[in-house]
Amino acid sequence: MRLLVVGQLNGQLSVAVKMAMNAGAKVAHVETTAAATHALRAGQGADLLMVEYSLDIASLIAANEAERIRVPVVACGVNADPKSAADAIRAGAKEFIPLPADAELIAAVLAAVSDDNRPMIVRDPAMQNVIKLADQVAASDASILITGESGSGKEVMARYVHTKSRRASKPFISVNCAAIPENLLESELFGHEKGAFTGAVGRRIGKFEEADGGTLLLDEISEMDARLQAKLLRALQEREIDRVGGGKPVKVDIRVLATSNRDLAQAVKDGVFREDLLYRLNVVNLRLPPLRERPGDVLALAEHFIKKYAAANGAPVRPLSAEALRRLTCHPWGGNVRELENALHRAVLLSSGAEIEEFAIRLPDGQPMPGAADPGARAAKDASMAAAGAAKSFVGSTVAEVEQHLIIDTLSHCLGNRTHAANILGISIRTLRNKLKEYSEAGVSVPAPQAGLGQNAA
């Protein structure tokens, strides 16, 4: 994480800086708020500003906002009374750190405010296969397109690729193409020269230059308009950019990652996304399965979020009851990991007993999360346990034989329900259907789907 310290670097502030560096932060320093805005405008990126509370925090945030620079601020200081701390928060600071500081407090605030402490948690075979592919390509400079439903963890995967790359010690810069107005995105990406447009009071370094030497993530790339797609394509091909209002190209050395929750091949057919840009971005595709297709990750992620929000709220870490766990594993998770995280955050706050009971697992509207009433979902749980036990009996068989036995047995325990079987096996419904067609043609008896179970029959 990149930390920019603003203030007189002496005494207790210097000690706090050393603590931040020990916690993994890369620290830069300026003495005034004006110097801070100038440094950010000039491309000295920061994920967090640590500012002495005696400085004009409100003016600093306003000056940054005028330049469309949005970096969270934490205030700090020695002998600050409660009113001064409250004033700093009202001025826009996210947190207040009293000095002398505690090393654990510094580390916790940095992690909480910067929000980049999101580990890659994988237990399900479907995601383990994606991680294996990511590990294979991370060391290259190839562009990677990360696709998947909203909330499935695309940005976490992008950060994972960056940390495994040769550029890990350099900046990781993320730009959400869907969150920035179309008329501002060009300047955000490529920067601008003084006077390029009304309000351009000085040269502004864009995200391409800020990421120089490191990785640039273009989040939700499908939302970029056609004109800007052309300029992006040139930047990727030539490894140089033109600032808005600039007259001379600027060379950049970056690796580009992009994410999309839309089908970009269909967007090309619809005429809203450039085919040549898709080819340039999609050298390698990492498709993240939705959470419902990787049930093995549900428990692992749930345990992580319980620990995270128990610590954040000063609550004990409680285990999930058997029924709570059953409801989590049977829920379809339309919002994927993001929805699961919110559900566990609520559960930590609502629980008071020795365990997190099922009543604490609630939907966004506050209603309890329903259990799986249909027989297919109950069979799916039984099939999962049966499949784990059956694996021990396949010693001496070929891989193809083991795969066939596992698929047929799992489907039998699911009462022929293709959707539940595919979820448990960690494969797509299309792959399952292809396998079943292959087995049927070879004369193998395939369990037929039973009526009334939402079986998505082949």
C-alpha positions in Angstrom: 0.0 0.0 0.0 1.2 3.5 -0.9 1.0 6.0 2.0 1.6 9.7 1.6 2.3 11.5 5.0 1.5 15.2 5.2 3.0 17.3 7.9 6.2 17.9 9.9 8.0 14.6 10.0 9.4 14.6 13.5 8.8 13.1 16.9 5.8 10.8 17.2 4.7 11.2 13.5 8.1 9.8 12.5 7.6 6.8 14.8 4.1 6.3 13.3 5.6 6.3 9.8 8.1 3.6 10.8 5.3 1.5 12.1 3.4 1.9 8.8 6.5 0.9 6.9 6.8 -2.2 9.1 3.2 -3.0 8.3 4.1 -3.1 4.6 3.3 0.5 3.5 5.5 2.3 1.0 5.8 5.8 2.4 6.3 9.2 0.8 6.3 12.6 2.6 5.4 16.2 2.0 5.0 19.0 4.5 2.0 20.9 3.3 -1.5 20.2 1.9 -0.7 22.1 -1.2 2.4 20.0 -1.8 0.2 16.9 -1.3 -2.2 17.8 -4.0 0.7 18.8 -6.3 2.4 15.4 -5.8 -0.9 13.5 -6.5 -1.5 15.6 -9.6 2.0 14.9 -10.8 1.5 11.2 -10.6 2.9 10.3 -7.2 0.1 7.9 -6.5 -1.2 7.1 -3.0 -3.7 4.8 -1.6 -4.0 6.7 1.7 -3.1 10.1 3.1 -2.0 10.4 6.7 -2.4 14.1 7.6 -1.6 16.0 10.8 -4.9 17.1 12.3 -3.7 20.7 12.7 -3.6 21.1 8.9 -6.6 22.2 6.8 -8.0 18.7 6.0 -11.2 20.1 4.5 -9.3 22.3 2.0 -7.0 19.4 1.1 -9.9 17.1 0.3 -11.6 19.9 -1.7 -8.5 20.6 -3.7 -8.1 16.9 -4.5 -11.8 16.6 -5.5 -11.4 19.6 -7.8 -8.7 17.6 -9.6 -10.9 14.4 -9.4 -8.3 12.8 -7.1 -10.1 10.7 -4.5 -7.7 9.3 -1.9 -9.0 8.5 1.6 -7.5 10.6 4.5 -6.7 9.6 8.1 -5.9 12.3 10.6 -3.3 11.9 13.3 -1.6 14.0 16.0 -0.2 14.4 19.5 -2.3 15.6 22.4 -5.4 16.0 20.4 -8.5 16.6 22.5 -11.8 14.9 21.5 -13.1 18.1 19.8 -10.0 18.2 17.5 -10.5 14.6 16.6 -14.2 15.1 15.9 -13.4 18.2 13.8 -11.0 16.2 11.7 -13.6 13.5 11.0 -16.2 16.2 10.1 -13.7 17.7 7.7 -13.6 14.4 5.8 -11.0 12.2 7.5 -12.0 8.5 7.6 -10.2 7.8 10.9 -8.3 9.6 13.7 -5.0 8.0 15.0 -3.8 9.5 18.3 -0.1 9.7 18.7 2.0 8.1 20.0 0.4 5.2 18.1 0.2 1.5 18.7 1.7 -0.6 15.9 -1.4 -2.9 15.7 -3.7 0.1 15.5 -1.6 1.6 12.6 -1.8 -1.8 10.8 -5.5 -2.2 11.4 -6.3 1.3 10.2 -4.2 1.0 7.1 -5.9 -2.3 6.2 -9.4 -1.0 6.9 -9.2 2.3 5.2 -7.2 1.3 2.1 -9.5 -1.8 1.6 -6.8 -3.7 -0.4 -6.4 -6.4 2.2 -8.6 -8.9 0.4 -6.9 -12.3 0.3 -7.6 -14.9 -2.4 -9.4 -17.7 -0.6 -9.9 -20.9 -2.6 -10.9 -24.4 -1.6 -13.2 -25.5 -4.4 -11.7 -27.5 -7.4 -13.4 -25.2 -9.9 -11.5 -22.1 -8.5 -8.3 -24.1 -8.0 -8.2 -24.7 -11.7 -8.5 -20.9 -12.3 -5.8 -20.2 -9.8 -3.5 -22.8 -11.5 -4.0 -21.0 -14.9 -3.4 -17.6 -13.2 -0.2 -18.8 -11.7 1.0 -20.0 -15.1 0.5 -16.7 -16.9 1.2 -14.2 -14.0 4.9 -13.9 -14.7 4.3 -12.9 -18.3 3.3 -9.4 -19.5 0.4 -10.8 -21.5 -2.9 -8.9 -21.2 -5.5 -10.8 -19.2 -9.3 -10.5 -19.4 -11.0 -11.6 -16.2 -14.7 -12.4 -16.6 -17.4 -13.4 -14.3 -20.7 -12.3 -12.7 -20.8 -9.2 -10.5 -19.4 -9.9 -7.1 -17.5 -13.0 -8.1 -14.1 -11.6 -7.1 -12.6 -10.3 -10.4 -10.7 -7.4 -8.8 -9.3 -9.8 -6.1 -8.1 -12.1 -8.9 -6.5 -9.1 -10.7 -4.6 -8.2 -7.5 -3.6 -11.8 -7.1 -2.1 -11.9 -10.6 -0.2 -8.6 -9.9 1.3 -10.0 -6.7 2.5 -13.1 -8.6 4.0 -11.1 -11.4 7.4 -9.6 -11.9 5.8 -6.2 -11.4 4.6 -7.0 -7.8 6.9 -4.3 -6.3 5.5 -1.6 -8.6 2.1 0.1 -8.5 -1.2 -1.7 -8.9 -3.7 1.0 -10.2 -7.4 0.3 -10.7 -9.8 2.3 -12.7 -13.6 1.6 -12.6 -14.6 2.5 -16.1 -18.3 2.3 -15.2 -18.0 4.7 -12.2 -16.4 7.6 -14.1 -18.5 9.8 -16.4 -17.7 9.3 -20.0 -16.4 12.9 -20.5 -14.0 12.5 -17.6 -12.6 9.0 -18.2 -10.2 10.0 -21.0 -8.5 12.5 -18.7 -8.5 10.0 -15.8 -6.8 7.4 -17.9 -4.4 9.5 -20.0 -4.0 12.7 -18.0 -4.2 16.3 -19.3 -2.1 19.4 -19.8 -2.7 22.7 -18.2 -5.4 24.6 -20.0 -6.6 21.5 -22.0 -10.2 22.3 -20.9 -12.0 24.5 -18.4 -10.8 23.6 -14.9 -7.5 22.1 -16.0 -5.4 24.4 -13.7 -2.3 22.3 -14.1 -0.8 19.2 -15.7 -2.5 16.1 -14.4 -0.8 12.7 -14.7 -3.3 9.9 -15.7 -3.6 6.4 -14.5 -1.5 5.0 -17.3 1.5 7.1 -16.2 0.8 6.5 -12.6 0.9 2.7 -13.2 4.2 3.0 -15.1 6.3 -0.1 -14.3 3.4 -1.8 -12.7 -0.1 -3.1 -13.5 -3.2 -1.1 -14.7 -6.6 -2.7 -14.1 -9.4 -1.5 -16.3 -12.5 -2.6 -14.3 -15.7 -3.2 -16.2 -14.0 -2.4 -19.6 -17.3 -3.0 -21.4 -18.6 0.4 -20.3 -16.0 2.3 -22.2 -17.3 4.3 -25.2 -16.2 3.5 -28.8 -14.0 6.7 -29.2 -12.0 5.9 -26.1 -11.7 2.3 -27.1 -9.8 3.4 -30.1 -7.4 5.5 -28.1 -7.0 2.6 -25.6 -6.2 0.2 -28.5 -3.4 2.5 -29.7 -2.0 2.8 -26.2 -1.9 -1.0 -25.9 -0.3 -1.4 -29.3 2.2 1.4 -29.2 2.8 1.4 -25.4 2.5 5.2 -25.5 -0.3 7.6 -24.6 -1.4 11.2 -25.4 -2.4 13.4 -22.6 -5.6 15.5 -23.3 -4.3 18.7 -24.8 -0.8 17.3 -25.2 1.4 17.5 -28.3 3.9 14.8 -27.6 3.3 11.1 -27.0 4.4 9.7 -23.6 5.9 6.2 -23.4 4.5 3.9 -20.7 5.6 0.5 -19.4 2.6 -1.3 -18.0 0.8 -4.6 -17.9 -3.0 -4.2 -18.6 -5.6 -6.4 -16.9 -9.3 -5.9 -17.7 -12.6 -7.2 -16.2 -16.1 -7.5 -17.5 -19.3 -9.0 -16.2 -20.8 -8.9 -19.7 -20.3 -11.2 -22.7 -17.8 -9.1 -24.8 -18.1 -11.4 -27.8 -21.8 -10.5 -27.9 -20.9 -6.9 -27.4 -18.7 -7.1 -30.5 -21.7 -8.6 -32.4 -23.9 -5.8 -31.1 -21.4 -3.2 -32.4 -20.7 -1.6 -29.0 -17.2 -3.1 -28.4 -14.3 -3.2 -30.8 -13.3 -6.7 -31.9 -9.6 -5.7 -32.3 -9.5 -4.4 -28.8 -11.1 -7.6 -27.4 -8.3 -9.6 -29.1 -5.7 -7.3 -27.7 -7.1 -7.6 -24.1 -8.1 -11.3 -24.2 -4.7 -12.9 -24.7 -5.6 -15.0 -21.7 -9.1 -15.3 -20.3 -9.7 -16.1 -16.6 -13.3 -17.0 -16.1 -14.4 -16.9 -12.5 -17.2 -19.4 -11.8 -20.1 -17.9 -9.8 -20.2 -18.9 -6.2 -23.1 -21.4 -6.8 -20.7 -23.4 -9.1 -18.0 -23.6 -6.4 -19.8 -24.7 -3.2 -16.5 -25.8 -1.7 -15.5 -22.1 -1.4 -18.7 -21.1 0.6 -17.5 -22.5 3.9 -13.9 -21.2 3.5 -15.1 -17.7 2.6 -17.7 -17.8 5.4 -15.0 -18.6 8.0 -12.9 -15.8 6.7 -15.7 -13.2 6.8 -16.7 -14.3 10.3 -13.2 -13.7 11.6 -12.9 -10.4 9.7 -16.2 -8.9 11.0 -15.9 -10.3 14.5 -12.5 -8.5 14.8 -14.0 -5.3 13.3 -16.9 -5.3 15.7 -15.2 -6.5 18.9 -17.3 -9.7 18.8 -16.2 -13.3 19.6 -15.5 -15.6 16.6 -18.5 -18.0 16.7 -18.7 -21.2 14.6 -21.6 -21.8 12.2 -24.3 -24.1 13.4 -25.1 -27.1 11.2 -28.4 -25.6 10.0 -26.7 -22.2 9.3 -24.1 -24.0 7.3 -26.7 -26.0 5.4 -28.6 -22.8 4.4 -25.4 -21.1 3.3 -24.4 -24.0 1.1 -27.9 -24.3 -0.4 -28.4 -20.6 -1.2 -27.9 -19.7 -4.9 -25.9 -16.5 -4.1 -27.0 -14.3 -7.0 -24.6 -11.6 -5.7 -21.8 -14.1 -5.3 -18.9 -13.4 -2.9 -20.1 -9.9 -2.2 -23.6 -11.1 -1.2 -22.0 -13.8 1.0 -19.8 -11.2 2.7 -22.7 -9.0 3.5 -24.7 -11.9 4.8 -21.9 -13.0 7.2 -21.4 -9.4 8.4 -25.1 -9.3 9.4 -24.8 -12.7 11.0 -21.9 -11.6 13.2 -23.9 -8.6 14.4 -27.1 -10.6 15.0 -25.6 -13.6 16.8 -25.4 -13.7 20.6 -25.1 -17.4 21.4 -22.3 -19.9 21.3 -22.9 -20.4 17.5 -24.1 -18.5 14.6 -27.6 -19.9 14.2 -29.7 -20.0 11.1 -31.9 -17.1 12.2 -28.9 -14.8 11.9 -28.3 -15.7 8.3 -30.6 -13.1 6.6 -31.3 -11.8 3.2 -30.7 -8.1 2.3 -34.4 -7.3 3.1 -34.0 -8.6 6.6 -35.9 -11.8 6.1 -34.3 -15.1 7.3 -32.5 -17.0 4.6 -34.8 -20.0 3.7 -33.6 -23.5 4.0 -33.7 -25.7 0.9 -37.2 -27.1 0.9 -36.9 -29.1 -2.4 -35.7 -32.7 -2.3 -33.1 -32.1 -5.0 -31.2 -29.6 -2.7 -31.2 -32.1 0.2 -30.0 -34.7 -2.2 -27.2 -32.4 -3.3 -25.8 -32.3 0.2 -26.0 -36.1 0.5 -24.3 -36.4 -2.9 -21.5 -34.2 -1.8 -20.7 -36.4 1.2 -21.1 -39.6 -0.9 -18.8 -38.3 -3.6 -16.1 -37.5 -1.0 -16.3 -41.0 0.5 -16.5 -42.8 -2.8 -13.2 -41.3 -4.0 -11.3 -43.6 -1.7 -12.6 -46.7 -3.5 -11.2 -45.8 -7.0 -7.6 -46.9 -6.5 -6.5 -48.9 -9.6 -9.0 -47.3 -11.9 -8.2 -45.0 -14.9 -8.9 -41.3 -14.6 -11.7 -41.6 -17.2 -13.3 -44.5 -15.2 -13.1 -42.5 -11.9 -14.6 -39.5 -13.6 -17.5 -41.5 -15.1 -18.2 -43.2 -11.7 -18.1 -39.9 -9.9 -20.4 -38.2 -12.3 -23.0 -41.1 -12.5 -23.0 -41.6 -8.7 -23.3 -37.9 -8.0 -26.2 -37.6 -10.5 -27.9 -40.6 -8.9 -27.7 -39.1 -5.4 -29.2 -35.9 -6.9 -32.1 -37.8 -8.2 -31.1 -37.0 -11.8 -31.0 -33.2 -11.1 -28.4 -32.0 -13.6 -28.0 -28.5 -12.0 -27.3 -29.7 -8.5 -24.9 -32.4 -9.8 -23.0 -29.9 -11.9 -22.7 -27.6 -8.9 -21.3 -30.3 -6.7 -18.9 -31.6 -9.3 -17.6 -28.0 -10.0 -18.3 -28.1 -13.7 -20.7 -26.3 -16.0 -24.1 -27.7 -16.9 -23.0 -27.8 -20.5 -19.9 -29.9 -19.7 -22.0 -32.3 -17.6 -24.5 -32.7 -20.5 -21.7 -33.4 -22.9 -20.3 -36.1 -20.6 -23.7 -37.7 -20.1 -24.3 -37.8 -23.9 -20.9 -39.5 -24.3 -21.8 -42.1 -21.7 -25.2 -42.8 -23.2 -23.7 -43.3 -26.6 -21.3 -45.8 -25.1 -24.2 -47.8 -23.6 -23.8 -46.6 -20.0 -27.0 -46.2 -18.0 -27.6 -42.5 -17.1 -30.0 -41.6 -14.4 -33.0 -39.8 -15.8 -34.2 -36.4 -14.3 -37.2 -36.7 -12.1 -40.2 -34.5 -12.5 -40.7 -31.4 -10.3 -37.1 -30.9 -9.2 -36.1 -28.0 -11.6 -33.8 -30.5 -13.2 -32.7 -28.7 -16.4 -32.9 -32.0 -18.2 -30.5 -32.8 -20.9 
